[in-house]
């Protein structure tokens, strides 16, 4: 039996403050660049830019998405051992988040923009044309996972929906708003970067909520893996 002594609420607080710090740092950097005229600040602006690859926000987002993939894999293994009917759903969720982790670090989806734009002529909300693929994938995902979601315990189901809605609002909703603005005014301006800050904030917040949800699901509903809600006692109390 594996014992994981993790405090989900403390994890959630840590992630929440980290998301807030990264968002504030990014906005401060863009204010410095576009309002105050200081473009680099010894590289700190690029280091905290949520719209770039290979920097601190990208590393954080990739790492938290990878954490989701790992937690989902633990659940999938536990479900496999009990022959649960939704084992495959948990497994594929783990693989999806593994891909999202790689995509966050390498921005793989952005490589679809120019080939799709040349074929589809994307403009306005579809200026970042990859969102067409994203919307199609989202529709397929919702159809495939509707029964899975309805089968979840009520408290977990609500958190799943909140986490997913928050993430999608950023990844697709704010991306479409940013695309519409960029098609009219370009991307080298303060307003566009405020939109991207909102986009990344919603994505990171959605993932933080999802990690909290998965930790609680492991603690409450998965036998064989236990998460304590307090420090390790002399005689472990399992929940």
Number of C-alpha atoms within 10 A of each C-alpha: 7 9 12 14 16 17 17 20 13 13 14 19 13 13 21 15 11 17 22 15 13 21 22 15 19 25 22 15 24 26 18 17 17 15 13 10 10 14 17 14 11 9 10 13 21 20 19 23 25 25 16 16 17 15 15 16 26 23 15 19 23 24 17 19 27 20 18 27 25 16 18 24 19 18 23 22 15 19 19 16 10 11 10 11 10 15 19 14 16 22 19 15 19 24 18 14 20 19 16 20 24 16 17 21 19 16 17 12 16 13 11 15 17 16 12 17 16 10 9 13 12 20 16 16 21 21 26 26 27 21 24 19 13 15 14 10 11 15 11 11 12 12 10 12 14 10 11 15 17 11 11 13 12 11 11 19 17 15 17 21 14 16 24 16 16 22 24 20 19 24 22 21 19 21 25 23 20 26 26 19 18 21 16 11 12 13 15 10 14 15 17 19 22 17 18 24 23 21 26 26 22 23 24 30 21 25 22 25 20 25 25 24 23 19 21 21 19 21 23 17 14 16 15 11 18 22 22 20 17 14 11 13 8 6 6 12 13 16 14
